[in-house]
């Protein structure tokens, strides 16, 4: 499962990069593109770091960062959808995948916290 999530987070970052390459080049778009690229690639990077956590608390802390970065990615995708409704068909599959990854991360956090309490 961990390997599958690592691959999905990496594919998400690549898909968002490809999507961003299609966006118009302007000061306004560039600001959101920069943020979207940063937070979407951070999802996978921090997920990998969480897998190397030195303790359960470290794992939870790093997975919480993954949750925040995934939510931020969703936010910027929502903004772009609102700004340019013509982008909806390109954004929807990316948005859905990010939302699924976020749900998995939240479930993992709940499990890790529960297991940590039972120690």
C-alpha positions as CSV (number, residue, x, y, z in Angstrom):
1,X,0.0,0.0,0.0
2,X,2.8,2.4,0.9
3,X,4.5,1.9,-2.5
4,X,1.1,2.5,-4.2
5,X,0.6,5.8,-2.4
6,X,4.2,6.9,-3.2
7,X,3.5,6.2,-6.9
8,X,0.2,8.0,-6.8
9,X,1.6,11.1,-5.1
10,X,4.4,11.2,-7.6
11,X,2.0,10.8,-10.5
12,X,-0.2,13.5,-9.1
13,X,2.7,15.9,-9.0
14,X,3.6,15.1,-12.6
15,X,0.0,15.4,-13.8
16,X,-0.2,18.8,-12.1
17,X,3.1,19.9,-13.7
18,X,1.7,18.9,-17.1
19,X,-1.5,20.8,-16.4
20,X,0.4,23.9,-15.3
21,X,2.4,23.8,-18.5
22,X,-0.9,24.4,-20.4
23,X,-1.9,27.5,-18.4
24,X,-1.5,31.0,-19.8
25,X,1.7,32.8,-18.9
26,X,0.8,35.9,-16.9
27,X,1.7,37.4,-13.6
28,X,-1.6,36.4,-12.1
29,X,-1.5,32.8,-13.3
30,X,2.2,32.4,-12.5
31,X,1.5,33.2,-8.8
32,X,-1.0,30.4,-8.5
33,X,1.0,28.0,-10.7
34,X,4.0,28.5,-8.5
35,X,2.0,27.7,-5.4
36,X,0.2,24.8,-7.0
37,X,3.5,23.2,-8.2
38,X,5.1,23.7,-4.8
39,X,2.3,22.2,-2.6
40,X,1.5,19.3,-5.0
41,X,5.1,18.1,-5.2
42,X,5.3,18.5,-1.4
43,X,2.6,15.9,-1.0
44,X,4.8,13.1,-2.3
45,X,8.0,14.4,-0.8
46,X,6.5,14.6,2.7
47,X,4.8,11.3,2.3
48,X,8.2,9.7,1.6
49,X,9.6,11.5,4.6
50,X,6.8,10.2,6.8
51,X,7.7,6.6,5.8
52,X,11.1,7.2,7.3
53,X,9.8,8.7,10.5
54,X,12.0,8.0,13.5
55,X,9.0,7.4,15.8
56,X,5.2,7.2,15.6
57,X,5.0,10.8,16.7
58,X,7.4,11.8,13.9
59,X,5.4,9.8,11.4
60,X,2.1,11.5,12.5
61,X,3.8,14.9,12.4
62,X,5.0,14.4,8.8
63,X,1.8,12.9,7.6
64,X,0.0,15.9,9.0
65,X,2.1,18.0,6.6
66,X,1.0,15.8,3.8
67,X,-2.6,16.4,4.8
68,X,-2.0,20.2,4.8
69,X,-0.2,20.2,1.4
70,X,-3.0,18.1,-0.2
71,X,-5.6,20.5,1.1
72,X,-3.6,23.4,-0.2
73,X,-3.4,21.7,-3.6
74,X,-7.2,21.3,-3.7
75,X,-7.6,25.0,-2.8
76,X,-5.5,26.2,-5.7
77,X,-7.2,23.8,-8.1
78,X,-10.6,25.2,-6.9
79,X,-9.3,28.8,-7.4
80,X,-8.3,28.0,-11.0
81,X,-11.6,26.3,-11.7
82,X,-13.4,29.4,-10.4
83,X,-11.2,31.8,-12.4
84,X,-11.4,29.9,-15.6
85,X,-14.4,27.5,-15.9
86,X,-13.0,26.2,-19.2
87,X,-10.3,24.5,-17.1
88,X,-12.9,22.3,-15.3
89,X,-12.5,19.3,-17.5
90,X,-8.7,19.3,-17.0
91,X,-8.9,20.0,-13.3
92,X,-11.6,17.5,-12.3
93,X,-9.5,14.2,-12.6
94,X,-6.6,15.8,-10.9
95,X,-8.8,17.2,-8.1
96,X,-10.5,13.8,-7.6
97,X,-7.1,12.0,-7.3
98,X,-5.8,14.6,-4.9
99,X,-9.0,14.3,-2.8
100,X,-8.7,10.5,-2.7
101,X,-5.1,10.8,-1.6
102,X,-6.2,13.2,1.1
103,X,-8.8,10.8,2.3
104,X,-6.2,8.0,2.5
105,X,-3.9,10.2,4.5
106,X,-6.6,11.3,6.9
107,X,-7.5,7.6,7.5
108,X,-3.8,6.8,8.0
109,X,-3.5,9.6,10.5
110,X,-6.5,8.3,12.5
111,X,-5.1,4.8,12.6
112,X,-1.6,6.0,13.6
113,X,-3.1,8.2,16.4
114,X,-5.3,5.4,17.6
115,X,-2.3,2.9,17.6
116,X,-0.1,5.5,19.3
117,X,-2.7,5.9,22.1
118,X,-2.9,2.1,22.7
119,X,0.8,1.8,23.3
